[in-house]
Amino acid sequence: MIDSTAFDLAVCTTATGEDILPTPKSALTLAAAQSEWGVFGRPLFLDEDARALSRVGVVDVGSNSVRMVVFDGAARSPAYFYNEKILCGLGAGLRETGLLNPKGKARALSAIKRFQKLARGMGIPPLTAVATAAVREAQDGPAFREEILQETGLNLWVIDGEEEARLSAQGVLLGWPDAKGMICDIGGSSMELAVVGDGEVGKRITSPLGPLKLQGLKGGRKGIKDHIKPIMADLAETMGTDHKRIYLVGGSWRAIARIDMERRGYPLHVLHEYRMSVRDVSKTIQYIRTNNLEDVRAKTGTSSARMALVPIASEVLRQLVLTFRPKEICISSYGIREGLLYEQMPASVRARDPLIEACRFAEQKDARIPGVGKRLHRFIEPIFRAREYHKMRLIRAACLLHDVTWRAHPDYRAEVCFDNATRANLGGLTHKERVFLGLALLHRYKNSREGSNFAPLIEMLSDKEIQNAEVLGKAMRFGAMIAVDAPDEIAKLSYFPKKKELILTLRPEAIDLFGEVSEARFMSLASSLGANTQIKHAKS
C-alpha cells in the first residue's frame, strides 16, 4: 500500500519533533467537490464571479516602499501579471519630524504617476490604492494624499492599523486557507498582529515597531531592546501567547528569512511557506550581528535600503519570538496586496483550493489536451487508498500538471517538470510538498532520477516519500502512454496491497494500444510498488 504520509499536507513537524495539526479543512471538502465535474468540481475559470476578476491592479503606498501589483486570470492562486516596487522611504525621519520624508514623497509621486500610466496601457480597471502607517500618521499625510489625487487622479485609501492587520491576514488566507495562528506584518513605520483560524480573521492590533520608526533611538542595541520589550509585552497582553504558529509578512521578515536560508545552506530559495524554528531564528539573529552586512547583502541579493533595516528588524523579531513563544515561524509572500484581491473575491471563489485551481488553470492554458488530467486521475486513483481531500490533492495536482511542459525539449522535459513544480508561484503548498510534486512529475517523463541536479532538494524528503513520488510518477507515465485522451475509458487498474498484486483490465479497444512501450511502463509501475501483475481482458 502506498503510505499516505506523503500526501497528508496537513501535518508538519517542528524542529522540536512536535507535530502541529491544523484545524479541519475550512475550504473545500471532498464531498463539496462532487458535481458533474467529479472530484475536481467545476473549473473556476468558468465561474462568472471569478471571470469578473480577470485583472486586478493594486497600489500599496507603504512607509518604506511603494509597489504596484497587477493580478491576472481567474485562478484562486494569484498570478502576477505585473509587479514593480520602489523603495521610497516615505517614513524615514517621521518619528523626529512628524513629516513624510521630502525625497521619499518625490519618489513616491513619480512612481505612482508611472503606475497610473502603466495601468492605462494594460487596459485594467481603476487601480485600488492603499496607504499605511507613514501617510496616516504624518502631519502632511492629508496634503500628500491630495497632491497624488490632483497629479494622478488616484484616490489613496488611508487605512488604520487594524484594517492593515485585517488585509494582511486576508492575504495569508489567500495562500493558506487553513492558516491557524497569528499574523505579524512588519512595515517601515508599524507592525500589525492578527489572529487567524477557520478561514476567519479575529482579534487584531497595531504597534509602532516598524524599523524606520526605530532608527535613531539612543543606546544602540540595548536602547532598541529596552524600547521594544514593554511594547511587545502590551501586545501579548491583548493578543495572548497561545499561538503555535506565527506567519511573518513584510519585506524585512523576508530579508531575514533569505539570510536564514544562506546560513543553513537551504537548497530551495522560495520564500513563501519557508519555515523556521525558534532556534533557527536565534542563530540567524546572531549571524546578522556578527557578520559583515555588505557581504551578507551580496550573498543574498538584498538591496542596500532593505539591508539597512535588517539589524533593527531582527531585534524586533527576537523579542517577538521571546514574548509569544511560537513552535514554528512561517514566511508568507502574501500580504496587504493579496488581501485586497481576496477582499474582491466572492465566497464561492475564496472556498476553492488555491493549489488545485492554479494547476487547473495551467492545464487549460498549456496542456496538449486540456481535461485529460481529470481522466488520468480517475485511472490511477485505485492505486491510492487515501480518500480524504487533503491526502489526495497532491495526486490531483500532479495529474493536472502532467502534460503542461510538453513543449520543452524531450531531453530536458523531466527537469523542466521538476523546476516548474518546485519554483512556480503556487499557494497552499509547503516546500516538501513542492519537492514531492516535482519528483512525481520528473518520474512522469523519466524512470530514473539518477544523474539529475536535484539531489539536494530530493534529500528533503523521507525514503517513503521518495518512493511514493516515484509510484505516482510512474502511474501517470503509464496512464499517459496507454491512451493520450481517456485512459479511464479503455482500461482499469486494481491494486491489492496485502497480496502485492496489480491488475490491469483491458477493454477490447485497448488491446492494440497496449503495445511494447505501454507494457514496459506498466511493469515499471508494478516494480515500484513491489507488486506481481495480472493482465485481464474485459468482455465488453
Secondary structure, DSSP 4 states (H G I P E B T S, - for coil): ---GGGG-TT-EE-TTS-EE--PSPSS--HHHH-STTGGG-S-GGG-HHHHTTSEEEEEEE-SSEEEEEEEESS-SS-EEEEEEEEE--TTTTHHHHSS--HHHHHHHHHHHHHHHHHHHHHTPPPPEEEE-HHHHHSTTHHHHHHHHHHHH----EE--HHHHHHHHHHHHHHH-TT--EEEEEE-SS-EEEEEEETTEEEEEEEES--HHHHTT-TTHHHHHHHHHHHHHHHHHHHH-S--SEEEEESHHHHHHHHHHHHHHT-S----TT-EE-HHHHHHHHHHHHHS-HHHHHHHHT--HHHHTTHHHHHHHHHHHHHHH--SEEEEES--HHHHHHHHHS-HHHHTS-HHHHHHHHHHHHH-SSTTHHHHHHHHHGGG----SHHHHHHHHHHHHHTTTTTTS-GGGHHHHHHHHHHHS--SS--HHHHHHHHHHHHHHH-S--TT-S-HHHHTTS-HHHHHHHHHHHHHHHHHHHH-SS-HHHHEEEEEETTTTEEEEEE-GGGTTTS-HHHHHHHHHHHHHHT-EEEEEE---
